Amino acid sequence: MAGDLIAPTQDGKAKLVYILYLAGVVVPLTPVIGVVMAYLDRAEAQPWVASHHTFQIRTFWLSWLFAFIAFVLSFVAIGMLLFPVILVWYIIRCVKGLDAASQGKAIPDPGSWLFG
């Protein structure tokens, strides 16, 4: 039990990254910590956990890409409408991934642009 707190299992690491991503809605630095963890653990993870790490890494970079596009478009007003859509997309991806990790399931399509 105490060992789990010190060295989490592989599925625990995937869950922790999702939690860090969700915490990033309030504390902006936590997704950066999460993506670094996903990059470091992906190579040696079991295939189903590696699918989560690939999904997490894509979630991080796609959210930055979408936020940049929304920022650029905010100069013509439509971008301001995109920020809440991006936030909902981000939260849905994290919650669906966390649910799948909790059930011990792989992400069916970690390369997806939508929800895996």
C-alpha positions as CSV (number, residue, x, y, z in Angstrom):
1,M,0.0,0.0,0.0
2,A,2.7,2.5,1.0
3,G,4.8,1.4,-2.0
4,D,2.0,2.5,-4.3
5,L,2.4,6.1,-3.0
6,I,6.1,6.0,-3.7
7,A,6.2,4.2,-7.0
8,P,2.8,4.1,-8.7
9,T,1.9,1.3,-11.0
10,Q,1.9,1.9,-14.8
11,D,-1.9,2.4,-14.9
12,G,-1.5,4.7,-11.8
13,K,1.0,6.8,-13.8
14,A,-1.5,7.1,-16.7
15,K,-4.3,8.1,-14.2
16,L,-2.0,10.6,-12.5
17,V,-1.2,12.3,-15.9
18,Y,-5.0,12.7,-16.5
19,I,-5.4,14.1,-13.1
20,L,-2.6,16.6,-13.7
21,Y,-4.2,17.6,-17.0
22,L,-7.5,18.2,-15.3
23,A,-5.8,20.2,-12.5
24,G,-4.3,22.3,-15.3
25,V,-7.7,23.9,-15.8
26,V,-6.9,25.7,-12.5
27,V,-3.1,25.4,-12.1
28,P,-1.5,26.0,-15.5
29,L,1.8,24.2,-14.8
30,T,0.5,20.8,-14.0
31,P,-0.2,19.7,-17.7
32,V,3.5,20.4,-18.4
33,I,4.5,18.0,-15.6
34,G,2.0,15.5,-16.9
35,V,3.2,15.5,-20.5
36,V,6.8,15.1,-19.3
37,M,5.7,12.1,-17.3
38,A,3.9,10.6,-20.3
39,Y,6.9,11.1,-22.5
40,L,9.2,9.4,-20.0
41,D,7.0,6.5,-19.3
42,R,5.7,5.7,-22.8
43,A,8.6,3.7,-24.0
44,E,8.7,1.1,-21.2
45,A,4.9,1.0,-20.5
46,Q,2.7,-2.0,-21.4
47,P,1.0,-1.5,-24.8
48,W,-2.4,-0.5,-23.3
49,V,-0.8,2.0,-21.0
50,A,1.4,3.3,-23.9
51,S,-1.9,4.0,-25.8
52,H,-2.9,6.3,-22.9
53,H,0.4,8.1,-23.0
54,T,0.2,8.6,-26.7
55,F,-3.3,10.0,-26.2
56,Q,-2.2,12.2,-23.4
57,I,0.8,13.6,-25.4
58,R,-1.5,14.3,-28.3
59,T,-4.1,15.9,-26.0
60,F,-1.4,18.3,-24.7
61,W,-0.1,19.4,-28.1
62,L,-3.4,19.6,-29.8
63,S,-4.8,21.7,-27.0
64,W,-1.9,24.1,-27.5
65,L,-2.4,24.1,-31.3
66,F,-6.2,24.8,-30.9
67,A,-5.5,27.5,-28.3
68,F,-3.1,29.2,-30.6
69,I,-5.6,29.1,-33.5
70,A,-8.3,30.5,-31.2
71,F,-5.9,33.2,-30.0
72,V,-5.2,34.3,-33.6
73,L,-8.9,34.2,-34.5
74,S,-9.7,36.2,-31.4
75,F,-8.6,39.3,-33.3
76,V,-11.7,38.8,-35.5
77,A,-13.9,37.8,-32.5
78,I,-14.6,34.2,-33.4
79,G,-11.7,33.0,-31.4
80,M,-13.3,34.0,-28.2
81,L,-16.1,31.6,-28.9
82,L,-13.6,28.8,-29.5
83,F,-11.9,28.9,-26.1
84,P,-14.8,27.4,-24.2
85,V,-15.2,24.7,-27.0
86,I,-11.5,23.8,-26.6
87,L,-11.9,23.6,-22.8
88,V,-14.9,21.2,-23.1
89,W,-13.0,19.1,-25.7
90,Y,-10.0,18.9,-23.3
91,I,-12.0,17.9,-20.3
92,I,-13.9,15.2,-22.2
93,R,-10.7,13.7,-23.5
94,C,-9.3,13.7,-20.0
95,V,-12.4,12.2,-18.4
96,K,-12.8,9.5,-21.1
97,G,-9.1,8.6,-20.8
98,L,-9.2,8.5,-17.0
99,D,-12.3,6.3,-17.2
100,A,-10.6,3.9,-19.6
101,A,-7.5,3.8,-17.5
102,S,-9.5,3.0,-14.4
103,Q,-11.1,0.1,-16.2
104,G,-7.7,-1.2,-17.5
105,K,-8.7,-0.6,-21.1
106,A,-6.5,0.9,-23.9
107,I,-7.5,4.0,-25.8
108,P,-9.1,2.6,-29.0
109,D,-7.7,5.3,-31.3
110,P,-4.9,7.3,-29.5
111,G,-4.2,9.2,-32.7
112,S,-7.7,10.6,-32.8
113,W,-8.3,14.3,-33.1
114,L,-11.6,14.0,-31.2
115,F,-12.2,11.7,-28.2
116,G,-10.2,8.6,-28.9
